[in-house]
Amino acid sequence: MRLKLFTLMLATLLAGCGFQLRGDTALPPEMQATYIDYRGGDGELLRAIARALTLNGVEVVQARERATGVLQILSASAPRRVLARDMQGRPQEYEIRVLLVFRVLDAEGKILVEQQEVTRQNNLLLDPTDPLTNRSEVDYAVEAMREDAIWEMLRRISVATTDGT
C-alpha cells in the first residue's frame, strides 16, 4: 500500500514539475529518414545524435540521397577552462561548455529550421589530489551536458517546425 502511495505521489510531483521522458519529441515529417551532415571528428557525438533521433522514431540514413531531411551539425565543441588552482598549481575548478550549432534542411535543400546554437555551461569543483577521478568526473560532466544539448536541439527543431518558422 505504501509503495503504491509513494509511486502515485512521485508521479504527481514529476508531472507537476514538467518532467517528461526523453524520446517523445514530435519531429517534423520531413525528418522521417534523416541524414546527419557532420564533418567533425567526434564519433561519440554523431552516435549520440543518431541514438536520440532513433528514440524519436526517426530512421537515420547513411546516404543523403535516401534522406527526407538533413540535420546539419555546423559546429560542435566542448571547451574546458581552468578557473582555479590549488597552492601546488593543480586544477581545482573547471568551467565546461558544450556548444552545438545546427540547422535542418528538407531533401531538396530548403531550410526547415534556421541555424541555431545550443550552449550548456557548468562549473565543476574537483579534488586536486585525485587527478584520475577528476578526469573521469570531467568526462562524465561533458557527456551529460552533451546529451542535454542534443535533446534541447531536438526540442527546438520540434518547436520551430510546429510554429512554422
Secondary structure as UniProt FT lines:
FT   HELIX           2..16
FT   TURN            17..18
FT   TURN            22..23
FT   HELIX           29..31
FT   STRAND          33..38
FT   HELIX           43..55
FT   TURN            56..57
FT   STRAND          59..61
FT   HELIX           64..66
FT   STRAND          69..77
FT   STRAND          80..85
FT   TURN            87..88
FT   STRAND          91..106
FT   TURN            107..108
FT   STRAND          111..125
FT   TURN            128..129
FT   HELIX           131..163
//
